[in-house]
């Protein structure tokens, strides 16, 4: 008898903090499409051919939390993500997705953890046979001190809900025994939180989904590195007009995102870009430009040197769609975490570093080839245990 003999097909319940944002509403639309038009979504999933005997792609539910009081279908329309014909096709189903509005409060996160735990119990009572996974899609936050708190009690007492709500959702999920995906740049993976995940026995994955510009950046950076071409400077500009772009105009909120987008290049190349000048020459800018909406545009100028220090350069222009790139990654991660949780994996899963700008865990792979190899090893290990 194999491990898979103990598994019956089950629904996947994705609990989303920030469910009505651009990514959250795109995720819900993708889930509905998997029921009626799977060919429009399935090819974009790295797990499209995996786990289908225990987590059918047409058996996924979405629920969660968001302060917006408009129905989810209206939020999808407001974000200008999909053509109106597609929005109308799934509008009725999306309007029925249960999303709770968290209470506005200035209290510490301890009280909110208990409230979220109650909400989770309600969702699980509605779908008692489902496998739940928590996904954090909240806006970038200015993470408060103490950043290295090792004690949950101190976190409960020191951090206010309105400042860093992500932490309350993360702790509540882990206390409920639910795997956690942190797709945001917000650092919920504090030592006390990771210790709790290991103690309770649930897996976590994060941080900061690597959806577009940074994804292609590490691919190109590795190509330059293995060819022996020295990166002398790299300038990246992002313009986007969604709520994420507006939120990132706050320097305190943008700090974590910019650090994740910047630091990764030095780690991939193995040297600090700009070392010849005594200052960093890898620069990243994010600008809020409302006409673009969710259709983000990214410009990159890469200056590199060949033999005899002869200068050369590359110009890149990515015209992507933030949420269309992100939603299938969130689906993949939720499916990975549900299966890994069922197999007893606990704590951070560094093998999922392929999906993140700042992978969390012990010695996470950061170069593209290493991330692919780690993901393939994980796939082989899980497939072998389930076969």
C-alpha positions as a Python dict, from the first residue, in 0.01 Angstrom:
ca = {
    (1, 'X'): (0, 0, 0),
    (2, 'X'): (137, 343, -97),
    (3, 'X'): (86, 679, 71),
    (4, 'X'): (-152, 784, -203),
    (5, 'X'): (-382, 496, -108),
    (6, 'X'): (-457, 688, 212),
    (7, 'X'): (-564, 1000, 19),
    (8, 'X'): (-907, 1052, -125),
    (9, 'X'): (-963, 1337, -373),
    (10, 'X'): (-1032, 1652, -172),
    (11, 'X'): (-1120, 2011, -237),
    (12, 'X'): (-850, 2271, -191),
    (13, 'X'): (-965, 2569, 17),
    (14, 'X'): (-753, 2879, -47),
    (15, 'X'): (-800, 3133, 232),
    (16, 'X'): (-680, 3471, 110),
    (17, 'X'): (-580, 3773, 315),
    (18, 'X'): (-642, 4057, 69),
    (19, 'X'): (-892, 3859, -137),
    (20, 'X'): (-1037, 4153, -335),
    (21, 'X'): (-711, 4301, -453),
    (22, 'X'): (-593, 4265, -811),
    (23, 'X'): (-416, 3933, -754),
    (24, 'X'): (-686, 3798, -523),
    (25, 'X'): (-969, 3871, -765),
    (26, 'X'): (-765, 3729, -1057),
    (27, 'X'): (-702, 3417, -851),
    (28, 'X'): (-1075, 3374, -786),
    (29, 'X'): (-1150, 3417, -1157),
    (30, 'X'): (-886, 3156, -1244),
    (31, 'X'): (-1039, 2912, -996),
    (32, 'X'): (-1381, 2956, -1156),
    (33, 'X'): (-1231, 2914, -1503),
    (34, 'X'): (-1078, 2581, -1399),
    (35, 'X'): (-1432, 2450, -1348),
    (36, 'X'): (-1577, 2556, -1684),
    (37, 'X'): (-1288, 2642, -1917),
    (38, 'X'): (-974, 2476, -1780),
    (39, 'X'): (-780, 2523, -2104),
    (40, 'X'): (-770, 2898, -2036),
    (41, 'X'): (-576, 2851, -1710),
    (42, 'X'): (-428, 2503, -1677),
    (43, 'X'): (-136, 2550, -1924),
    (44, 'X'): (-13, 2841, -1708),
    (45, 'X'): (30, 2620, -1401),
    (46, 'X'): (356, 2445, -1317),
    (47, 'X'): (147, 2197, -1116),
    (48, 'X'): (-113, 2150, -1390),
    (49, 'X'): (-20, 1785, -1433),
    (50, 'X'): (63, 1719, -1068),
    (51, 'X'): (-153, 1602, -777),
    (52, 'X'): (-470, 1586, -989),
    (53, 'X'): (-573, 1254, -836),
    (54, 'X'): (-581, 1401, -483),
    (55, 'X'): (-637, 1773, -559),
    (56, 'X'): (-856, 1798, -869),
    (57, 'X'): (-818, 2130, -1047),
    (58, 'X'): (-1195, 2170, -1073),
    (59, 'X'): (-1239, 2129, -697),
    (60, 'X'): (-1089, 2449, -555),
    (61, 'X'): (-1265, 2697, -329),
    (62, 'X'): (-1166, 3053, -242),
    (63, 'X'): (-1263, 3248, 69),
    (64, 'X'): (-1097, 3512, 280),
    (65, 'X'): (-1079, 3866, 408),
    (66, 'X'): (-1068, 4216, 259),
    (67, 'X'): (-1172, 4562, 385),
    (68, 'X'): (-1337, 4652, 51),
    (69, 'X'): (-1718, 4631, 80),
    (70, 'X'): (-1785, 4587, -295),
    (71, 'X'): (-1863, 4235, -427),
    (72, 'X'): (-1569, 4047, -568),
    (73, 'X'): (-1696, 4062, -926),
    (74, 'X'): (-1712, 4442, -907),
    (75, 'X'): (-1359, 4453, -768),
    (76, 'X'): (-1234, 4250, -1064),
    (77, 'X'): (-1400, 4502, -1295),
    (78, 'X'): (-1253, 4799, -1108),
    (79, 'X'): (-903, 4657, -1132),
    (80, 'X'): (-932, 4643, -1513),
    (81, 'X'): (-762, 4304, -1530),
    (82, 'X'): (-976, 4097, -1768),
    (83, 'X'): (-1192, 4180, -2069),
    (84, 'X'): (-1552, 4257, -1978),
    (85, 'X'): (-1674, 3944, -2157),
    (86, 'X'): (-1461, 3727, -1928),
    (87, 'X'): (-1566, 3920, -1620),
    (88, 'X'): (-1933, 3877, -1710),
    (89, 'X'): (-1884, 3505, -1761),
    (90, 'X'): (-1765, 3452, -1404),
    (91, 'X'): (-1932, 3748, -1236),
    (92, 'X'): (-2224, 3560, -1081),
    (93, 'X'): (-1999, 3294, -928),
    (94, 'X'): (-1747, 3551, -801),
    (95, 'X'): (-2021, 3754, -632),
    (96, 'X'): (-2092, 3449, -412),
    (97, 'X'): (-1734, 3402, -289),
    (98, 'X'): (-1743, 3444, 91),
    (99, 'X'): (-1512, 3727, 190),
    (100, 'X'): (-1524, 3881, 536),
    (101, 'X'): (-1452, 4244, 612),
    (102, 'X'): (-1205, 4265, 903),
    (103, 'X'): (-1295, 4503, 1180),
    (104, 'X'): (-1105, 4831, 1178),
    (105, 'X'): (-916, 4852, 1502),
    (106, 'X'): (-602, 4992, 1660),
    (107, 'X'): (-566, 4701, 1900),
    (108, 'X'): (-266, 4471, 1917),
    (109, 'X'): (-255, 4168, 1689),
    (110, 'X'): (-319, 3918, 1970),
    (111, 'X'): (-692, 3993, 1975),
    (112, 'X'): (-713, 3980, 1597),
    (113, 'X'): (-546, 3639, 1588),
    (114, 'X'): (-832, 3502, 1796),
    (115, 'X'): (-1091, 3663, 1568),
    (116, 'X'): (-924, 3522, 1257),
    (117, 'X'): (-913, 3179, 1417),
    (118, 'X'): (-1289, 3204, 1462),
    (119, 'X'): (-1330, 3301, 1097),
    (120, 'X'): (-1117, 3006, 991),
    (121, 'X'): (-1336, 2771, 1193),
    (122, 'X'): (-1639, 2908, 1010),
    (123, 'X'): (-1482, 2854, 668),
    (124, 'X'): (-1375, 2503, 759),
    (125, 'X'): (-1723, 2421, 888),
    (126, 'X'): (-1858, 2524, 547),
    (127, 'X'): (-1614, 2292, 366),
    (128, 'X'): (-1524, 2034, 632),
    (129, 'X'): (-1350, 1789, 395),
    (130, 'X'): (-1128, 2047, 226),
    (131, 'X'): (-753, 2095, 258),
    (132, 'X'): (-702, 2462, 359),
    (133, 'X'): (-404, 2684, 275),
    (134, 'X'): (-359, 3046, 381),
    (135, 'X'): (-223, 3291, 121),
    (136, 'X'): (-106, 3639, 218),
    (137, 'X'): (-178, 3894, -58),
    (138, 'X'): (-199, 4206, 160),
    (139, 'X'): (-38, 4534, 45),
    (140, 'X'): (326, 4610, 116),
    (141, 'X'): (363, 4730, 475),
    (142, 'X'): (618, 4924, 674),
    (143, 'X'): (723, 4644, 906),
    (144, 'X'): (759, 4775, 1262),
    (145, 'X'): (1023, 4691, 1518),
    (146, 'X'): (1101, 4461, 1683),
    (147, 'X'): (1196, 4276, 1366),
    (148, 'X'): (1380, 3996, 1544),
    (149, 'X'): (1135, 3914, 1821),
    (150, 'X'): (1169, 3551, 1923),
    (151, 'X'): (867, 3552, 2152),
    (152, 'X'): (504, 3533, 2038),
    (153, 'X'): (387, 3707, 2351),
    (154, 'X'): (599, 4010, 2267),
    (155, 'X'): (463, 4015, 1913),
    (156, 'X'): (108, 4004, 2046),
    (157, 'X'): (180, 4290, 2284),
    (158, 'X'): (400, 4514, 2071),
    (159, 'X'): (254, 4518, 1719),
    (160, 'X'): (-72, 4686, 1628),
    (161, 'X'): (-311, 4522, 1383),
    (162, 'X'): (-352, 4836, 1171),
    (163, 'X'): (25, 4859, 1118),
    (164, 'X'): (103, 4497, 1028),
    (165, 'X'): (-209, 4282, 982),
    (166, 'X'): (-13, 4020, 786),
    (167, 'X'): (134, 3888, 1108),
    (168, 'X'): (-207, 3814, 1260),
    (169, 'X'): (-317, 3611, 956),
    (170, 'X'): (13, 3422, 952),
    (171, 'X'): (1, 3330, 1319),
    (172, 'X'): (-368, 3239, 1307),
    (173, 'X'): (-314, 3009, 1008),
    (174, 'X'): (-24, 2828, 1173),
    (175, 'X'): (-208, 2793, 1503),
    (176, 'X'): (-497, 2639, 1308),
    (177, 'X'): (-256, 2391, 1149),
    (178, 'X'): (-290, 2551, 804),
    (179, 'X'): (5, 2587, 562),
    (180, 'X'): (105, 2946, 484),
    (181, 'X'): (209, 3112, 157),
    (182, 'X'): (353, 3463, 192),
    (183, 'X'): (340, 3613, -157),
    (184, 'X'): (401, 3967, -30),
    (185, 'X'): (729, 4149, 44),
    (186, 'X'): (620, 4179, 408),
    (187, 'X'): (842, 3990, 651),
    (188, 'X'): (604, 3767, 843),
    (189, 'X'): (874, 3500, 871),
    (190, 'X'): (997, 3622, 1209),
    (191, 'X'): (1182, 3366, 1425),
    (192, 'X'): (885, 3318, 1659),
    (193, 'X'): (652, 3254, 1365),
    (194, 'X'): (884, 3001, 1202),
    (195, 'X'): (940, 2827, 1535),
    (196, 'X'): (563, 2801, 1577),
    (197, 'X'): (528, 2649, 1228),
    (198, 'X'): (785, 2382, 1311),
    (199, 'X'): (624, 2316, 1648),
    (200, 'X'): (272, 2283, 1506),
    (201, 'X'): (402, 2093, 1204),
    (202, 'X'): (290, 2301, 904),
    (203, 'X'): (489, 2410, 597),
    (204, 'X'): (540, 2771, 493),
    (205, 'X'): (659, 2929, 168),
    (206, 'X'): (771, 3282, 90),
    (207, 'X'): (871, 3566, 48),
    (208, 'X'): (765, 3810, -229),
    (209, 'X'): (636, 3643, -544),
    (210, 'X'): (878, 3663, -837),
    (211, 'X'): (629, 3734, -1115),
    (212, 'X'): (780, 3941, -1396),
    (213, 'X'): (1081, 4169, -1413),
    (214, 'X'): (1276, 3999, -1135),
    (215, 'X'): (1204, 3656, -1281),
    (216, 'X'): (1360, 3750, -1613),
    (217, 'X'): (1638, 3942, -1435),
    (218, 'X'): (1776, 3637, -1257),
    (219, 'X'): (1756, 3431, -1578),
    (220, 'X'): (1957, 3691, -1770),
    (221, 'X'): (2196, 3751, -1481),
    (222, 'X'): (2283, 3382, -1468),
    (223, 'X'): (2331, 3374, -1846),
    (224, 'X'): (2579, 3662, -1819),
    (225, 'X'): (2755, 3505, -1521),
    (226, 'X'): (2815, 3165, -1681),
    (227, 'X'): (2940, 3336, -2000),
    (228, 'X'): (3198, 3528, -1797),
    (229, 'X'): (3046, 3868, -1878),
    (230, 'X'): (3085, 4116, -1595),
    (231, 'X'): (2775, 4315, -1498),
    (232, 'X'): (2890, 4672, -1442),
    (233, 'X'): (2547, 4822, -1378),
    (234, 'X'): (2179, 4745, -1400),
    (235, 'X'): (1902, 5003, -1402),
    (236, 'X'): (1541, 4887, -1362),
    (237, 'X'): (1231, 5103, -1389),
    (238, 'X'): (877, 4980, -1316),
    (239, 'X'): (565, 5179, -1400),
    (240, 'X'): (226, 5049, -1289),
    (241, 'X'): (-108, 5202, -1214),
    (242, 'X'): (-281, 4953, -985),
    (243, 'X'): (-327, 4977, -609),
    (244, 'X'): (6, 4804, -559),
    (245, 'X'): (176, 5086, -750),
    (246, 'X'): (2, 5355, -551),
    (247, 'X'): (79, 5180, -223),
    (248, 'X'): (449, 5157, -313),
    (249, 'X'): (477, 5534, -347),
    (250, 'X'): (509, 5535, 32),
    (251, 'X'): (888, 5500, 87),
    (252, 'X'): (839, 5307, 411),
    (253, 'X'): (610, 5055, 239),
    (254, 'X'): (835, 5027, -66),
    (255, 'X'): (1153, 4961, 133),
    (256, 'X'): (1108, 4583, 163),
    (257, 'X'): (998, 4541, -199),
    (258, 'X'): (1295, 4739, -332),
    (259, 'X'): (1539, 4548, -112),
    (260, 'X'): (1406, 4215, -239),
    (261, 'X'): (1430, 4330, -602),
    (262, 'X'): (1780, 4472, -553),
    (263, 'X'): (1963, 4228, -324),
    (264, 'X'): (1888, 3921, -533),
    (265, 'X'): (2112, 4032, -822),
    (266, 'X'): (2430, 4040, -613),
    (267, 'X'): (2351, 3694, -476),
    (268, 'X'): (2295, 3548, -823),
    (269, 'X'): (2610, 3704, -971),
    (270, 'X'): (2832, 3638, -669),
    (271, 'X'): (2962, 3994, -646),
    (272, 'X'): (2818, 4339, -563),
    (273, 'X'): (2716, 4525, -877),
    (274, 'X'): (2904, 4854, -866),
    (275, 'X'): (3206, 4727, -671),
    (276, 'X'): (3438, 4904, -916),
    (277, 'X'): (3280, 5236, -821),
    (278, 'X'): (3261, 5187, -447),
    (279, 'X'): (2882, 5222, -457),
    (280, 'X'): (2588, 5014, -586),
    (281, 'X'): (2511, 5053, -955),
    (282, 'X'): (2210, 4824, -945),
    (283, 'X'): (1922, 5067, -916),
    (284, 'X'): (1551, 4987, -905),
    (285, 'X'): (1273, 5244, -936),
    (286, 'X'): (897, 5196, -901),
    (287, 'X'): (665, 5469, -1027),
    (288, 'X'): (289, 5493, -994),
    (289, 'X'): (142, 5574, -1335),
    (290, 'X'): (-240, 5539, -1331),
    (291, 'X'): (-297, 5497, -1709),
    (292, 'X'): (-117, 5161, -1701),
    (293, 'X'): (-353, 5004, -1448),
    (294, 'X'): (-255, 4640, -1389),
    (295, 'X'): (-57, 4633, -1716),
    (296, 'X'): (284, 4694, -1565),
    (297, 'X'): (573, 4802, -1785),
    (298, 'X'): (934, 4736, -1690),
    (299, 'X'): (1245, 4881, -1850),
    (300, 'X'): (1594, 4744, -1789),
    (301, 'X'): (1931, 4878, -1898),
    (302, 'X'): (2213, 4628, -1843),
    (303, 'X'): (2572, 4744, -1880),
    (304, 'X'): (2830, 4466, -1894),
    (305, 'X'): (3193, 4415, -1989),
    (306, 'X'): (3372, 4167, -2209),
    (307, 'X'): (3743, 4099, -2247),
    (308, 'X'): (3969, 4404, -2241),
    (309, 'X'): (3685, 4562, -2037),
    (310, 'X'): (3505, 4648, -2357),
    (311, 'X'): (3158, 4786, -2265),
    (312, 'X'): (2835, 4642, -2405),
    (313, 'X'): (2471, 4678, -2308),
    (314, 'X'): (2129, 4519, -2329),
    (315, 'X'): (1791, 4698, -2333),
    (316, 'X'): (1481, 4511, -2218),
    (317, 'X'): (1117, 4620, -2220),
    (318, 'X'): (863, 4394, -2049),
    (319, 'X'): (498, 4481, -2098),
    (320, 'X'): (334, 4242, -1856),
    (321, 'X'): (17, 4209, -1656),
    (322, 'X'): (94, 4185, -1288),
    (323, 'X'): (-203, 3984, -1170),
    (324, 'X'): (-222, 3757, -1474),
    (325, 'X'): (138, 3657, -1405),
    (326, 'X'): (85, 3624, -1030),
    (327, 'X'): (-248, 3437, -1001),
    (328, 'X'): (-128, 3104, -1147),
    (329, 'X'): (180, 3117, -923),
    (330, 'X'): (-44, 3155, -618),
    (331, 'X'): (-250, 2857, -735),
    (332, 'X'): (66, 2651, -779),
    (333, 'X'): (196, 2744, -436),
    (334, 'X'): (-135, 2667, -265),
    (335, 'X'): (-141, 2321, -427),
    (336, 'X'): (222, 2255, -333),
    (337, 'X'): (165, 2355, 30),
    (338, 'X'): (-154, 2149, 62),
    (339, 'X'): (25, 1835, -56),
    (340, 'X'): (341, 1899, 145),
    (341, 'X'): (133, 1962, 455),
    (342, 'X'): (-48, 1632, 403),
    (343, 'X'): (288, 1457, 376),
    (344, 'X'): (407, 1601, 707),
    (345, 'X'): (646, 1869, 584),
    (346, 'X'): (692, 2148, 839),
    (347, 'X'): (859, 2487, 848),
    (348, 'X'): (993, 2682, 549),
    (349, 'X'): (1022, 2498, 216),
    (350, 'X'): (1332, 2645, 45),
    (351, 'X'): (1285, 2417, -259),
    (352, 'X'): (1002, 2651, -364),
    (353, 'X'): (1249, 2938, -403),
    (354, 'X'): (1171, 2933, -778),
    (355, 'X'): (855, 3131, -697),
    (356, 'X'): (1010, 3405, -479),
    (357, 'X'): (1239, 3708, -486),
    (358, 'X'): (1357, 3638, -131),
    (359, 'X'): (1322, 3263, -66),
    (360, 'X'): (1297, 3169, 300),
    (361, 'X'): (1446, 2858, 460),
    (362, 'X'): (1784, 2694, 509),
    (363, 'X'): (2018, 2770, 218),
    (364, 'X'): (1744, 2842, -36),
    (365, 'X'): (1851, 2822, -402),
    (366, 'X'): (1877, 3167, -563),
    (367, 'X'): (2033, 3110, -903),
    (368, 'X'): (1779, 3012, -1166),
    (369, 'X'): (1935, 2677, -1254),
    (370, 'X'): (1961, 2585, -884),
    (371, 'X'): (1597, 2681, -828),
    (372, 'X'): (1482, 2466, -1119),
    (373, 'X'): (1691, 2173, -995),
    (374, 'X'): (1553, 2208, -640),
    (375, 'X'): (1196, 2224, -771),
    (376, 'X'): (1253, 1913, -984),
    (377, 'X'): (1397, 1727, -684),
    (378, 'X'): (1097, 1825, -475),
    (379, 'X'): (863, 1714, -752),
    (380, 'X'): (1040, 1378, -779),
    (381, 'X'): (1034, 1328, -401),
    (382, 'X'): (664, 1409, -366),
    (383, 'X'): (567, 1209, -674),
    (384, 'X'): (758, 907, -542),
    (385, 'X'): (585, 928, -204),
    (386, 'X'): (243, 955, -365),
    (387, 'X'): (296, 681, -625),
}
